Amino acid sequence: MKILVECMHRVRETKVLVVDPSNLNLDHLREVAKVIREGGLVVFPTETVYGLGADAFNREAVKRVYHVKGRPADNPLIVHISNIGQLEHVAETDYLTNDIYKIIEKFWPGPLTLIIPKSRRIPYEVTAGLNVVAVRMPAHPVAINLIELCETPIVGPSANPAGKPSPTSGEHVKRDMMGKVDVIIDSGETLYGVESTIIDFTREFPVLLRPGAIPVEEVERHLQKKIVIPDSARGLIEASEALSPGMKYRHYAPDTPLIILESKDYSDLKSYSEKVLEYVKNLKRSGKKIIVLASRETRDYYGEIDILLLGSRKNLFEVARNLFSVLRIIDELDVDLAVAEGFEERGLGLTIMNRLRKASGYNIVKID
C-alpha cells in the first residue's frame, strides 16, 4: 500500500526554546506539548540525534513531517513513547513475544527501536503502508517529559533534510529547520550522536535492520540468541523495501563526494595508513583538493595531507559521536573530495561503517 504525501508548505516563524536537560523548564515543555497536540511540528532532542516531532495519531501533521524533510513516502517513521502504557495504543500487544518484553525491560528507555505489529490507531502514513511499526522509548529527559506532557506518542525522524547528516546539536537543527517548524528545542549536543539500533521482531529470527547506538552484540548477549545481520544493515547494499528508517536511499551524505577506503584487517595501522596515503597522493596528482577522515591513531602518518579527526579507534563511542558533525564540516571546507578510513565491523564499528558506506553512496574502495 503506497502512501502519497502531499501537503502545502508554508514558511512560518520558528520559536527557539533553550531547555537545560539537567534543569528542566516544564512550562516551556507544556508550551511545546500544546503545539504538538494542535498539529504543529517541533524539533526536540533525544539521546541519539534531534528529532522532528509530531502527534503520531494526526495524519495531517505526519504528512507535514514528510514534506518538511523531503522524505520519500515509502520510508517509515519511528514512533516515540514515554511509558509502557502507551505501547498498547501503538502496537498489537497480543503479538508481543517474551523476547520483546525481555528487550523492553533491559534497554528501554534507550536507543533501541523495535519493529512490531502495529495497532489500528497508528495511521499508515506513519508506517509507509506497512502493518508493522517502529517504536522506542527515548532516554532523554526533555524527550521523555515532552511526550508525557503531550499525552500522545510522537513520531520523531531526524530533524534534517532527507539524505543529509543527522543533527546532533541545536546549531545543526537551527540551520536545517528554521522557518520550517513551529518550535525548536535547543538542549545542546546529544549523547550518542548516532541514531537508535533497529531490530525486527516480526520474523522467525530477529533481524538487524539498522545498527545504532547499542551494539548488536549487546542485544544478542541479553537474548542469548543470534540476530541476523543482512548486508543492507552493514551498509553494503540498499534494501529493496524500507521496513524501517535508514534501509533505502542514500542517507547521512554530505554534498561533497565521499570515498571509503576499506581493509580486511586493521591490525597493522601503519601499513593500512600508508596505503590510504598512497591512494590520496594519486588523487591529488590530478589536482583534487582532498580531506581525509582519520582516527587519532593514524593521523600522524599523513604528513601534510589535510585531515578531519574522527576520534580514537580505542573509543568507538567517540568516533560515532563525532561522525555526523564531521560529515557536516566537510561541506564547509574548500575540498573536492573526502576520503574516510574504514573501521572493524565489531561493536559500534558496525554502526560507523553503516553510516559511512551509506553517506558515500556505497562508494567503497578495497585497498588490501
N, C-alpha and C positions, 0 to 999 in steps of 0.2 A: 504494500500500500504506500504509494508515493505521496508525500505531503508537499503541496506548493505553498511557499511562504511569500506572501505579497502584502506589503503594507506601505503606507505613505511615510516617508521620512520627514520629520520636522525638526529643525535645529532648535535647541532650547538653551536657556541659561542654566548652566550646571552649578549647583551649590557644592562647595567643598567643605567637609567637616573633618577636622583633625580629632581623632579619638585615640587616646593612650590606652593600649590593651591592658596595662598594669593598673590603670586608674580610670575605669570606665565612666563615661558620662552617659548615664541611662536616659537622660532627657533627649540627648542627641539621637540615641538609638530608637527611642519611641517615635521621634520625628521621622526617621528613616523608615521604620516599620510601617508607619501610616502611608508613606509614599508607595511602598510595595503593595499594601492592601488595596490601594486605589488604582493599581495597574501601572505604576511607574517602574522605571529601571534604575537600579542602584549598583554602583561598584563597591564591593566590600572585600576586606582582607580575609584570607584563610591562612592556615599554617603552610600551605603549599605555594599557591600563587593568588593573585587577586581575581575575584570572580565577578561576573556580570549578572546581578541578581534580579529575579522577577518571580512573582507568585506562580508556582508550578501548576496551579489549577486554572489559571487565567490564560485562555488560548491566545487572546489578542496580545497580551504582554509577552508571552513566549514567542509569538511571531516577530515582535519588535526586537527581541534579543537576536534572533537570526538575522534580521535586517541590519541592525546596528553593527554587528560583527562582519556582515557579508559572508555568513556561514552557509554552506550548502545545506539544503533542506533534508538530505538523507544522512546527516551527521548528528546523531542523538546527543542530548544534553544529560548532565548528571543532576540528580535531584538531591538537595541537601536537607537533612532533618536535624532537629535539636534534641530529640528524645525518642526512645524506642516506641512509645505510644504512637508516634506519627507514622511508624512503619506500616501499620495496618491500613493507613489511608493511601499509601504509595504502592505497596506490594500485595500480592495474594499470599497472605501469611500461611494459608493451609499447605502451600507447596514448599515452605522453607524447611530445609533439612537440618539434621543435627550438626553437620559440618558448618552450615551458615551461622547457626547460633553460637558455635564454638568460636568462629571468626569474630562475630559481633562482640562477644564477651571479652575477647583478648585485644582487639585492635580498634574498637570504637570507644570514644571519639578518636579519630586519627585518619591518616592519609591512605585509607584503603577503601576502594569502591567495589561494590558487589553488583553483578548482573543477575537479576532475579525476576520471576514473573511479575508483571505489572498489575496494579489494581485497575478497575474500570474508571476510577476517578481521574487517573493520570491521562491527560489528552495525548492523542497520537502525535501532536506537534512536538511534544517533549521527547518522545521515543523514536521519532522519524518513521512512524508507521509500524514499529515493531511491537510485539506483545511482551517484551521484556523491558525492564527499566534499570538504569544505572543509579545507585543510591549510596550515599555515605553520610557520616556524621562528622563534621569538621571539628578539629581540636584547636580552635582559636577562640578566645573569649569574646571578641567582637562578633564573629560569625555566629557562634552558638547562642549568644544573648539576642542578637538581631532576629534570628529565626524564631526563637522562643517568643519574642515580642510580636512578631508577625502573626503568630498562631497559625502558620501555614508553612508547609515545605516550600523551598525556593530552588529554582534552577540556578546554576552558577558556573557556566563555562568561563574560561579565562577571558579577562576583560581587555582584549586586544583585537585588532583586525584579524580575521581568519587567515591562518597560514603564517603569521608573523610570530616572533618570540613572545612568549607569555610574560606578563608583567609581574615583577617581584618587589616593586616599591610604589609608593604614592606618586613619585615623579613620573614613573612609566605610565600609570593609568591617566594621569592628567594630560600627558602628551597624546595618548591614544583615544581618550573618551570625552574630553571637554567638548561641550556643545552637542553631545550625542545622548547623554543620560541626564536624569534628574538630579542625582546626588552621587558624589564620590566621597567615600570614607577613606581618609588617609591615616593609616596606622603604621607608617614606616615600612621597613623591609620585612618580607616574610621569612619564616624559619627555614623551610626546606629548599625553596627556590625551584623545585620541580613538582609536577602535578602528582596526583594520587596514583597508586597502583590499582589496576582494574583486573578483576578476576571473574570469569563467567562460571556461575554455579548452576547453570541450567542444563548442562550436558552430563554424560555419564561420568566423565572425569573433569575436575576443574581445569580451566584453560586460562592462561595469562593472556589478556588482550592488550594491556599496556603496562610495562614496568614503570615503577614510580618511586615515591619516597620510602616505601617499605620494601626491602629486598625480597624477592620471591622465595629465597631460601628460608627466610624467617617464617613465612607463612607455611611452607612445607614442614618445617620442624614442628610447628604447633599442630597442624593437621595430622602429622605423621603419615603423609602420603605425597606422592609426586604431583606436581602441577605441570600440565602440558605447556610447552613454550614453542609456539609456531614461529616461523621465520618472520611473519608480519610483526610479532611482538619484539623481535630483535631489531626491527627497523631495516630488514634486508629487502622486503617487498611490500607493496601496498596491498592491503586486504581487499578482496573482491566486494565485500559487504561491510559496512560500518555497524558493528554491533555495539560499539562504544566510541567515545571521542578518541582521536589520535590514531585510528586504524586506516582511514582512507585520506587521500590528498596530502599534499606537501604541508608540513607543519613546522613551526618554530624557526622559519627561514629568514635570514637577513636578505636584503636586496642584493648585496654583494655575493657573487658566486663563491661557493664553499666546496672544498675537496677534503675528504677524509683519507689519510694515509694509514692503512691498517697492516698489522703484522700478526702472524700466528703465535708469536712468542715475544712478550715484552720484558723478559727476564734480563736481557742484556740491553740496557737502555742506551749505553754509549753506541753500540752497533746500530741500534734502531735509529737513534738521532742522526747518526752520520748518513744513513740512507735518506732520511727526511731532508737533511741539509742539501744533499746532492740533488734531490728532486727539485727543491726550491731554487737552487742556483741555476739549474737548467731552465726553469720557468723565467727567472729574472733575466737571463740572456736574451729573451725575446722582448725585453723592455717592460715587462709587467711589474707593477708595484704590488708587493705581497706582504701579508702579515701572517705569522704562524701562531696558532693557538697551542701553547706549550704548557707542560707541567713544571712544577718547581724543580723537580729532579733533573730535567733535561734542558732548562733554559740556557745554561752556560755553554752548551755545545754549539749554539747557533751564531756565536760571534756577533757580527754586525747586522745580522738579519733582525728585522723588527718582529717583536713578539707581543702577544697578549697572554698574561699569566692566568691559567685556569685554576691552579691550586696544586696541592700535593697528591701524588699517587698513593701516599700512605694515609690520606684523609679524603676519601672519595665524597664524603658529605660536603666538604669544602668545594670540590670541583662541581658537584651537582648544584650547589647553592649559587655558585658564580656563573654558571653556564649561560643562562638567558641574558644576564647583564652583559656578558662578553659578546654574545651574538648581536646585541643591540649596539654595542660600541663599534663593532666592525663598520657599520654604515655611517658612523660619524668620522671615519678616517678616510684619507685620500689614498685608497688602495683599489686595485683591480680584482684582487683575488685573495681569499683567506684559505689557509691550509691548516687543518686540525690534526693533531696527533690522535691516535687511537688508544683505547684502554681495554684491559682484560675484561671480558664479559662475566664478571662474578660480582655478586652483591650489587652495590649501586653502579658498578661499571656497566652492567646491562642497561640500566636506565640512561646513563650518559651516552652510551653508544646508540641506543634507540633514538635519542633526541638529535645527536649529531648526524646520523645517517639520514633521518627524515629532513633535517634542516638543509642538508646538502642536496636534497632531491635524489638521493641514492647515488651520488657522485663519489664512488668509493674506488680507491686505488690500492692494490695489494703490493707491498714493497718487500716481501720476503726474499 
